Amino acid sequence: MKHISRNTLLRLILTFALTGLMAGMITDIQARFSTQLRGSISSYPHTFFIAVVFLLVFTLAILAQTWFPERLGRMRHWRARLRWTRWVLILLIGLLVNWFFLYSPWSDVFKGVYLRGSIYLAALGMMSWLTVRSSESSFEWMGFLAATILLGSTFAFEQAFQYVSSYPFSQFWSEGNRLWDYSMFYGRWLYIYPADQPIRVYLERGRQSLWGLPFLIPGVTILAVRLWSALVFTVPYMFLGWFSFRHQKGQLAAWLMLGLWTFLFLNQGPIYSTLVLAAILVMATRKMRLVPAILLIFLAGYYARFSRLTWMFAPGLWAGMMAFLEAGSESSNAGAYVCVVRRLFGRNTRLMRFLENPDNFLRTQQWMRAILLGISGLMGGYIVPVLLNSVKFMRGILPTSSFVLSVQSIDYMVDWQPLLWERLWPSTTYPTGVALGLLLAAGPLVILLGYLVLRRTWRLDRWQIVAILGVQTAFLVVGVIASVKIGGGSNLHNLDMFLIGLVCLAAIDWEAGGWELVNRPEKNPIWVSLLVVWVVLYPAMQGVLSAAAVDTKGRDQADQAMKNIINEVEIAKTKGEVLFIDQRQLLTFGYIKGVPLVPEYEKKYMMDLAMANNANYFAKFYTDLSKHRFSLIISEVLQTYVQGEASIFGYENDAWVKWVSNPVLCYYYPIQTYEFANVQILSPRSAPLNDSNIKCPVVVN
């Protein structure tokens, strides 16, 4: 009787929740079609009737499953006969529902939060239902988690490919010039510029060498480069998961899901794939023999250093932490460690007697592996690049580094640009704020890891706990400081080392018993099961309620705009230099030909120096503007109004207005503006602008 009452109570709660959801869906439909429903019913748009039919079918399906599940027995028997084809249907549902919102015009019809949420809930329900093998039950715990991961993965993957097109102009703020950056490593020959003169590219060598690989193909198109970029921003995440969580016999499906979960978890940053590749090299060394592991960690450190300066120590710290946490090493490694001990300490009989104890030997082996791998990461990420910089003939062969770690260098990096600590909290730039955003994204996983340690499922001694806290705290501090620097704070991508560190810990914990926490919810307190759901559901649902198809209205105008720009450039290049502050991809892919490159005044680099208030750099720029060095300037649409923090990236906008927009408009005027593409063409003024709202810079000749 008690069991029946509980089921009835659950059914009533679900029905009550469904009623609230229906009310929200009706509100969304009314808001969407309010202006179109004032006439007769015959004039109602067909999209209105489709929305209403979905609402009714969705409601009846949930009510039937809630109150009359026995009536659906025939459908469960049909499902059991599908066998492996169930997974094909599951993937198709995920792909189709996400295509519906990311690529079709219907996303504008179903844009209400309740209406869209209901569609995703329906898709998740169908996918979860199809994961179940048994004909006796409708839903299972692991099936729900797997369906959530698949739905979120298909969304994140399809979203990454939204901007893969042949559209010639930039599709977001820095995209076009980033494509120019990528071309420089392998495709400098594409530009008219003296071969013996260096070109400053505001992008690290690691990212250039990875994203620039398509430029090894002669005549590569902008479509192909964008396709490669989308692949680079997705596939490595999955491989990191598959390298981190080792494949257990008979657990292929779980292993595949863990790789996809890693993709979703890191996509919350998102995290640059160059650091992900370095992490893959680190994770590949788990249970590997000592010597090849040292070589891989060295390579990971070297690659990370030339992908971003702040990453130089990450591979060594990850490797050292993981080696220290591992429960032991393979017996095949023992000889290597004994050899190292003998070389360091000779044939010290007391030490050798100490090592005869298996527990002592295991702990010493653990410490030595952690130290040696950590040192190899330090060598690759810092020491060797600095040493190579002192050898002149190596500078042009391998990437080197003149950076020397010191208190002064750290102070300089921190003070280089203003720190906006208010971005830790909710703002227009990042609605949740960095602190709350990180808490929502990673907090539940941290709590679960801590719970397993306290419950002794994951057995760690105090030194191992100190290692985890020390490494992760260092990553957290660096990430927070980088996030609140001006130009940051709009997402969690600067917490990259910390988030990857959590994946490393989750992988070790999974093998130590964490899999039971996920696989056997009946043994957990209810709050633990809710946290497991959050760890899967929250990253899977990132952006789904606000997703929209890319606006292609302006693309019909792109051809005419390109013809106009080409005509202006053809006339201007006979009179002087043409400066592409923005839209440099037009040179990269040959949309505009025969124009020598002017590399020094580039949008992203100028923005960085504007945020740093670097007057010395801009003094020469202002002199060039006042002397009309450029016969034509291609830029984004220049605005002159100050926004403040009330607007998204308001401080950054104000720095750009002060150091770039106002000075350019003082000496140049727009002759063509294409708002749909955010492109503006400017020509020299006959005299400086006389406007009380724009203060012309002081030019020192």
C-alpha positions, 0 to 999 in steps of 0.5 A: 500500500505504501509503495502504491501511495508513493507511485501515485504521489510521483504521478501527481507531481509529474502531472502538476509539473506538466501543467506548469510547462503547458502554461508556459508553452501556451504563453510562448505561442501567444507571444510568438503569434499575438499579432497574427491571431487577430483575424479569422482562424482561416488567416492563422499561419500554418506554423501556429497549428504545428505548434499547437499540435506539438503541444497536444501530442507532447502533453498526451504522451507524457500523461500516457507514460505517467498514468497508463504505462502498461498500455505502452507494452506493445511499443516496448516489445517493438523497441526490444526487436530493434537491437543495435538499430536503436542507437541509429535512431537515437543519433538521428533524433539528436542530430535532427532536433539540433539541426532544427534549431541550429540550421532551419528557419523554424528555430525562430518559430519555436524560440520561447524558453518553454516551447523550446525546452519542451521539444528538447525534453521530448527528444531526450525522452525518446532517446532515453526510452530507446536506450532500454533493452528490456521490454519490461521497463520504459526508462533506465538510469544509465540510459538517461545519462547516455541519452543526455550525453548524446543529445548534448554532444550532437548539439555542441558538434553541430553548433561548431559547424554553423559558421562553415561556409564560403561567406567571404566576410568575417562572421564574428569579431575576430574570425577573418583576421584569425584566418589570416593569422593561421595562414602565416605559418605555412602560407606567407607566400600568399602575400606581397611583402618583402621575404626578408622582413618579419611579420608580427602575427598576434597568435602563438606558434602552436595555434598557427601550426595546428589551425594553419595546416590546410594552407599546406594545400595550394589554393585552399578555400575559406570553406575548407579552412573553416571546416578544419577549424570546426574539426579542430575545435571538437574532435580533440576533446573527445580523444582526450576523454578516450585517452583519459578514461581507459577502455575496460573489457566489456565497457565499450559503450561507457568508454565512448560516452566518457569521451563524449562527456569530456567533450561537453565538459571542456566545451563549457570553456571552450578550451583551445585545442592546442592545450587539449593536444598537450593534455592528450600527450600527458594522458597517453603516458599513464602506465607507460614505461618511464623513458617514453613517458619522459619524452612525451611529457617533454614534448607536451611541455614544449608544445604547450609553451609555444601555444600560450605562455601561461601553459608552460608548466601545465603538462609537467604538473598534470603528469606529476600529479597523475603519477603521484595519484596512480595506485602503482606502476607496472612491474616492467617499470621496476628496473628503470626506477632501480637504475635511477636510484642507483645512479643517484645514490650509488649502492647505498645498502641502507637505502636498498634494504629500505626499498626491499619492502614492497610498500616502501618501494611502491611509494618511492617509485611513485614519488620518483615517477612524479618528480621525473615526469614533472621535471621533464615537463619543466624542461620542455616548457621552460628550460630548453626553450630559454637555452635554445634562445641563447644559441643563435643558429637555433632561433630560426629552426626551432621555436625559442623563448626569451622569457625568464621567470621572475617576480618582475616578469610576473608583475609585468604580466599581471599589470600589463592590462587592467584587472576587472574584478567585477567580472567575477560576478554577474554582468552584461559581459557574462550573465553568470559571472566567472565565479558562479559560472565556474561553480555551476560548471565544475562545482558539482564534480569537485563535490563528488570527487571530495565525497568519494575521498571522504567515503574512502572509495577513492583512497588518498593519503595526505600527500596525495591530497596536498598534491591535488590541492596544490596543483589545482589551486595554482591553475585556479589562481592563474585562470581567475586572474586571466579571466578578469583581465580586460578583454576576458571574463565572458566565459570560462576558457581561461580556466582551461588548465583547471578544467583539464586537471579535473578531467584528469582527476575524474579519470583516475577516480573513475578507475578507483571506484567512481564508476560505482557512483554513476552505475549504481544510484540506488546505493547513493544518497539522493543528493549524490544522484542529483549531482551526478545528473547535474554533472552530465545535464548542465554541460549537455544543455549549454546554449540549447535554449538560446540557439538560433540559426545563423542569419544569412540575410546579408549574404545575398548582398555579399557579392555586390559588396565585394565588387564595390570593395574591389573597385575601391581598392583597385583605384586606391592601390595606384595612389598609395598603401591600402591598410586592412585593419580588419577583413585580412582574409580577403587577401588570404583567399585571393578575393582582393589581389595585387595589394601589398600587405601592411602588417603592423596595424592589425585589429586584434593586436591594436585592441590588445595595446589599446586595452593596455593604454600603450601610447608609444605604439599608437604615436606612430599610427597617429603620425601615419594617419595625419600624413595620409600614409594610407590611400584607403583603410578597410576596418570594422564599422567604427563607432564613437560612443562610450558604453561603459560596463553597462554593455557587453565588453563595454570597457573594451569598446571604450578603449577601442573608441579612444585609441582607434575609432576616434583617431581614424575618423579624425583623419579619414571618413567612411565612403562605404559602410556595410552594416550586415558584414560589419565592414567600413571603407575609409578614405583620407579627409582633406582636413582633420575632422572638426567635431566637438565630440571627437578629440583628435590625437596630438601628433608629434612629427 
